[in-house]
Amino acid sequence: MGQLLKLRDYISRYETDVYHYVPEFIRLKQWQWEQAKARWEAERDADGARREPGETWDFLLDKPSWWERLIGRWRRGPEPEMDEERPPAPSLSRAATLDELKRQFLDDLFELQLRWASSTMTHVSFVDEAWYGDERLKYFLQRFPDTYLCFYRPVAAAGKAAVELETILLTPAAAWCLAFVEGEPDNVVIASTGRFWVERAGADTVKRVNPVISLRRTEGIVSDIFRRHGVEWPIHLAVVNRYGYIDSGHLFPFVRYIDKRNYESWFSRLRGSALPLRHGQLKAAEALLRHCISFSSRRYDGNSGVDEWQQ
């Protein structure tokens, strides 16, 4: 499950120590899954249900061994102490199969991700409930590996201005700046060099702001941040339409166009990578977090000294 390091202008606990929280999330997620799975199997055994054959995560098309390889690098010390703020364990009575349990577990973990991306031990941002139903955010977090670090529509400080950036996905190999032009299924988005592109869906035609404008702005800000902090990390630009088509007209050769025709191969290639979390990747994440804007209030909920999933 990809990690949500930054959401808009909400405060994030990754800002306090990205080198701690990124591997901590990986370790604690695995520990929580093992506990949930053990409880579910114990309940089924008590009911006399037949144990399912070998466990896989094929329903998400994950490689079966990347978790074990990755978790082994950081699994240190005693099992974590779970406090009263931990995400609720999946309801075992609702999970008829192991795949159902996994889906429930990932849904619970998604809510935890939003909490981590909107609070620290001492401060909290007020989250728009719409983010809990954001299909695109949930889709990418639940299908990318834990080593993929997501900045979802972050707001960065550029001089004296606050600038909303496109989504940034930090992988162990590169930083992807992603602009989405999705709409109705099988829509066709036609690129142009002007301020607007044209989207056609059936008999309807609408204008869209040229996404390359914001992509270049995002690239420029990210490049400047990397340069100032001595980060050497490749930057790729992509316009994405998972459910329709993009007619690029061979414009903007520095942009990768990812649509219904090539999305699955691009997505499978990214998520199938066996590269581990890298120091340069964390350095890039730390640099970006330093220049992202956060608005928050001090916590007065009695939890300011207790962190979720904190030992």
C-alpha positions as CSV (number, residue, x, y, z in Angstrom):
1,M,0.0,0.0,0.0
2,G,1.5,3.3,-1.1
3,Q,2.1,5.8,1.7
4,L,0.3,9.2,1.8
5,L,3.0,11.6,2.9
6,K,1.1,14.8,2.0
7,L,-2.5,15.7,1.3
8,R,-3.2,19.2,0.1
9,D,-2.2,21.7,2.8
10,Y,-2.9,19.4,5.8
11,I,-0.2,18.8,8.4
12,S,1.4,15.4,8.2
13,R,3.3,13.4,10.8
14,Y,5.8,12.6,8.0
15,E,6.9,16.2,8.3
16,T,8.2,15.6,11.8
17,D,10.5,12.7,10.7
18,V,10.1,11.1,7.4
19,Y,13.0,8.7,8.0
20,H,11.2,7.3,11.0
21,Y,7.6,7.2,9.8
22,V,8.1,5.6,6.4
23,P,9.7,2.4,7.6
24,E,7.5,2.5,10.7
25,F,4.4,2.4,8.6
26,I,5.7,-0.6,6.7
27,R,6.6,-2.5,9.9
28,L,3.4,-1.7,11.8
29,K,1.2,-2.5,8.8
30,Q,2.6,-6.0,8.6
31,W,2.3,-6.5,12.3
32,Q,-1.4,-5.4,12.3
33,W,-2.1,-7.7,9.3
34,E,-0.6,-10.7,11.0
35,Q,-2.7,-10.0,14.1
36,A,-5.9,-9.6,12.1
37,K,-5.3,-12.7,10.1
38,A,-4.5,-14.7,13.2
39,R,-7.8,-13.6,14.9
40,W,-9.8,-14.4,11.7
41,E,-8.2,-17.9,11.4
42,A,-8.8,-18.6,15.1
43,E,-12.5,-17.7,14.8
44,R,-12.9,-19.8,11.7
45,D,-11.1,-22.8,13.3
46,A,-13.4,-22.4,16.3
47,D,-16.4,-22.6,14.0
48,G,-15.0,-25.6,12.2
49,A,-14.5,-23.8,8.9
50,R,-12.1,-25.2,6.4
51,R,-8.8,-23.3,6.3
52,E,-8.2,-21.7,2.9
53,P,-5.2,-22.8,0.8
54,G,-2.0,-20.7,0.6
55,E,-2.4,-17.0,1.1
56,T,-1.8,-14.6,-1.8
57,W,-2.6,-11.0,-2.6
58,D,-3.5,-11.9,-6.2
59,F,-6.7,-9.9,-6.1
60,L,-4.5,-6.8,-6.1
61,L,-2.0,-8.4,-8.5
62,D,0.8,-8.0,-6.0
63,K,4.1,-9.9,-6.2
64,P,3.9,-12.4,-3.3
65,S,7.4,-11.8,-2.0
66,W,8.1,-8.1,-1.9
67,W,6.5,-7.6,1.6
68,E,8.8,-10.2,3.1
69,R,11.9,-8.8,1.5
70,L,11.1,-5.3,2.5
71,I,9.8,-5.9,6.0
72,G,12.9,-7.9,6.9
73,R,15.1,-4.8,6.5
74,W,13.4,-3.0,9.4
75,R,11.8,-5.6,11.6
76,R,13.6,-4.8,14.8
77,G,12.9,-5.1,18.5
78,P,9.8,-6.2,20.3
79,E,6.3,-6.2,18.9
80,P,4.8,-2.7,18.9
81,E,2.4,-1.6,21.7
82,M,-0.9,-0.7,20.2
83,D,-2.8,2.1,21.9
84,E,-6.5,3.0,22.0
85,E,-6.3,5.1,18.9
86,R,-5.3,2.3,16.6
87,P,-7.5,1.7,13.6
88,P,-10.2,-0.8,14.3
89,A,-9.3,-4.3,13.2
90,P,-11.4,-5.6,10.3
91,S,-14.7,-7.1,11.5
92,L,-14.0,-10.8,11.4
93,S,-17.6,-11.7,11.3
94,R,-18.0,-9.8,8.1
95,A,-15.1,-11.5,6.3
96,A,-16.2,-14.8,4.7
97,T,-13.0,-15.3,2.9
98,L,-9.4,-14.2,3.2
99,D,-9.7,-11.9,0.3
100,E,-12.6,-10.1,1.9
101,L,-10.5,-9.7,5.1
102,K,-7.7,-8.2,3.1
103,R,-10.0,-5.7,1.5
104,Q,-11.5,-4.7,4.8
105,F,-8.0,-4.4,6.2
106,L,-6.9,-2.1,3.4
107,D,-10.0,0.0,3.8
108,D,-9.3,0.5,7.5
109,L,-5.7,1.2,6.7
110,F,-6.8,3.9,4.2
111,E,-8.6,5.7,7.0
112,L,-5.4,5.5,9.1
113,Q,-3.4,7.0,6.2
114,L,-5.7,10.0,6.1
115,R,-5.2,10.5,9.8
116,W,-1.4,10.2,9.5
117,A,-1.6,12.7,6.6
118,S,-3.6,15.2,8.6
119,S,-2.2,15.2,12.1
120,T,0.9,15.0,14.3
121,M,1.2,14.2,18.0
122,T,0.5,17.9,18.8
123,H,-1.4,19.3,15.9
124,V,-4.3,18.4,13.6
125,S,-5.8,19.7,10.4
126,F,-9.5,19.5,9.7
127,V,-10.1,17.1,6.9
128,D,-12.8,17.4,4.2
129,E,-14.9,14.3,4.4
130,A,-14.8,14.1,0.6
131,W,-11.2,12.7,0.8
132,Y,-12.5,9.5,2.3
133,G,-14.5,8.8,-0.8
134,D,-11.8,10.0,-3.3
135,E,-11.7,7.0,-5.7
136,R,-8.4,8.0,-7.3
137,L,-6.6,8.5,-4.0
138,K,-7.8,5.2,-2.6
139,Y,-7.0,3.4,-5.9
140,F,-3.4,4.4,-6.0
141,L,-2.6,4.0,-2.3
142,Q,-4.1,0.5,-2.2
143,R,-2.4,-0.8,-5.4
144,F,1.1,0.6,-5.2
145,P,3.8,-1.0,-2.9
146,D,4.7,0.5,0.5
147,T,7.8,1.9,-1.0
148,Y,5.9,4.4,-3.2
149,L,5.4,7.8,-1.5
150,C,2.5,9.9,-2.6
151,F,2.1,13.7,-2.4
152,Y,-1.5,14.1,-3.4
153,R,-2.3,17.6,-4.8
154,P,0.2,19.2,-2.4
155,V,0.4,23.0,-1.9
156,A,4.0,24.3,-2.0
157,A,5.5,27.6,-1.1
158,A,7.1,29.3,-4.2
159,G,8.5,32.6,-3.2
160,K,5.7,34.4,-1.4
161,A,3.0,32.5,-3.2
162,A,1.2,29.2,-2.4
163,V,1.0,27.0,-5.4
164,E,-1.1,23.9,-5.8
165,L,1.0,21.2,-7.5
166,E,0.0,18.2,-9.4
167,T,0.2,14.8,-7.7
168,I,3.7,13.6,-7.1
169,L,4.6,9.9,-6.8
170,L,8.1,9.3,-5.4
171,T,9.1,5.8,-6.4
172,P,12.5,4.1,-5.6
173,A,13.6,5.1,-9.2
174,A,12.0,8.5,-10.0
175,A,9.6,11.2,-9.1
176,W,6.4,11.1,-11.3
177,C,4.4,14.3,-11.7
178,L,0.9,13.1,-12.7
179,A,-1.9,15.2,-14.2
180,F,-5.3,13.4,-14.7
181,V,-7.7,14.2,-17.5
182,E,-10.3,11.6,-16.6
183,G,-14.0,12.0,-17.2
184,E,-16.7,9.8,-18.8
185,P,-15.6,6.3,-19.8
186,D,-14.1,6.1,-23.3
187,N,-13.8,9.9,-23.5
188,V,-11.2,11.4,-25.9
189,V,-9.0,14.2,-24.8
190,I,-7.4,16.1,-27.6
191,A,-4.2,17.9,-26.8
192,S,-3.2,21.3,-28.2
193,T,-0.6,24.0,-27.6
194,G,-3.1,26.5,-26.4
195,R,-4.5,27.1,-23.0
196,F,-7.3,24.6,-23.4
197,W,-7.6,21.0,-24.6
198,V,-10.9,19.5,-25.9
199,E,-12.6,16.6,-24.3
200,R,-15.2,14.6,-26.3
201,A,-17.6,12.2,-24.7
202,G,-20.3,10.9,-26.9
203,A,-22.0,13.9,-28.5
204,D,-20.7,16.3,-25.8
205,T,-17.6,18.5,-26.2
206,V,-16.1,20.4,-23.3
207,K,-12.9,22.4,-22.8
208,R,-10.2,21.4,-20.2
209,V,-7.4,23.6,-19.1
210,N,-4.2,22.4,-20.7
211,P,-2.7,20.1,-18.0
212,V,0.8,20.5,-19.3
213,I,0.8,24.0,-17.9
214,S,0.5,22.8,-14.3
215,L,2.8,19.9,-15.0
216,R,5.6,22.2,-16.1
217,R,4.9,24.4,-13.1
218,T,5.1,21.4,-10.8
219,E,8.3,20.2,-12.5
220,G,9.9,23.6,-12.1
221,I,9.1,23.8,-8.4
222,V,10.2,20.2,-7.7
223,S,13.4,20.7,-9.7
224,D,14.2,23.9,-7.7
225,I,13.6,22.2,-4.4
226,F,15.8,19.2,-5.3
227,R,18.6,21.5,-6.5
228,R,18.5,23.5,-3.3
229,H,18.7,20.4,-1.1
230,G,21.3,18.5,-3.2
231,V,18.8,15.9,-4.3
232,E,19.5,14.0,-7.6
233,W,16.4,12.2,-8.5
234,P,14.9,11.8,-12.0
235,I,11.6,13.6,-12.7
236,H,9.0,12.3,-15.2
237,L,5.9,14.1,-16.4
238,A,2.7,12.2,-17.3
239,V,-0.9,12.9,-18.3
240,V,-3.1,10.1,-17.3
241,N,-6.6,9.0,-18.4
242,R,-7.2,5.5,-17.1
243,Y,-10.7,5.0,-18.6
244,G,-10.4,6.9,-21.9
245,Y,-8.1,8.1,-24.6
246,I,-5.6,10.9,-25.2
247,D,-4.9,12.2,-28.7
248,S,-1.5,13.8,-28.1
249,G,-1.0,15.0,-31.7
250,H,2.7,14.3,-31.0
251,L,2.8,17.4,-28.9
252,F,5.0,17.9,-25.8
253,P,7.5,15.1,-26.4
254,F,8.8,15.5,-22.8
255,V,5.4,14.3,-21.5
256,R,4.3,10.7,-21.3
257,Y,0.7,10.1,-22.3
258,I,-0.9,7.2,-20.4
259,D,-4.4,6.2,-21.4
260,K,-6.6,3.2,-21.7
261,R,-4.4,1.7,-24.4
262,N,-1.1,1.6,-22.3
263,Y,-2.2,2.2,-18.7
264,E,-2.1,-1.4,-17.6
265,S,1.4,-2.0,-18.9
266,W,2.7,1.3,-17.3
267,F,1.0,0.5,-14.0
268,S,2.2,-3.1,-13.9
269,R,5.7,-2.1,-14.7
270,L,5.8,0.5,-11.8
271,R,4.2,-1.7,-9.2
272,G,6.1,-4.8,-10.3
273,S,9.4,-3.1,-9.5
274,A,11.4,-5.0,-6.8
275,L,13.5,-2.0,-5.9
276,P,13.7,-1.4,-2.1
277,L,13.1,2.0,-0.4
278,R,16.2,4.1,-1.1
279,H,17.9,6.8,0.9
280,G,17.8,9.3,-2.0
281,Q,14.1,8.7,-2.2
282,L,13.6,9.7,1.5
283,K,15.9,12.7,1.0
284,A,13.7,13.8,-1.9
285,A,10.6,13.3,0.2
286,E,12.1,15.3,3.1
287,A,13.0,18.2,0.8
288,L,9.5,18.3,-0.6
289,L,7.9,18.2,2.8
290,R,10.0,21.1,3.9
291,H,8.6,23.3,1.2
292,C,4.9,22.2,1.5
293,I,2.5,24.4,3.3
294,S,0.5,23.1,6.3
295,F,-2.4,24.6,8.2
296,S,-3.3,23.1,11.5
297,S,-4.5,23.7,15.0
298,R,-3.2,22.4,18.3
299,R,-4.8,19.2,19.5
300,Y,-7.0,19.4,22.5
301,D,-8.5,15.9,22.2
302,G,-6.5,14.3,24.9
303,N,-4.3,12.5,22.4
304,S,-1.5,15.1,22.0
305,G,0.9,12.8,23.9
306,V,-0.2,9.5,22.3
307,D,0.5,8.6,18.7
308,E,-1.5,6.0,16.7
309,W,0.5,2.8,16.3
310,Q,3.3,4.3,18.3
311,Q,5.5,2.2,20.6
